[in-house]
Amino acid sequence: MAQEPGGARGKTESRAVVRTVEPGSSAICAHCGAPVKFVARAQLRQVIANVYVNATWDRVEHYHADCYEEANEPYGSPNSDQGRADHR
């Protein structure tokens, strides 16, 4: 996958980020097909990928963190959510 100078992916290239699974999540894992759901006291992580096709946004895919690794990181190594602004 081509990257911009300095290693940052362009805004029209597929990319992934690691996030905590939040209450009310209703996503389905793109790798195993099971729900990516919140479990109290577990601090589970998920990988969310913005997928672009021909430089145009196509879809969002969710993965259990372990499943994303098992799938050989199809959209590259995910960025961490550290430093992410909390929008609540």
Secondary structure, DSSP 8 states (H G I E B T S, - for coil): ----GGG---TTS-EEEEEE--TT--EEBTTT-SEE---TT---EEEEEEEEETTEEEEEEEEEHHHHHHTT-TT-S-B--TT-----
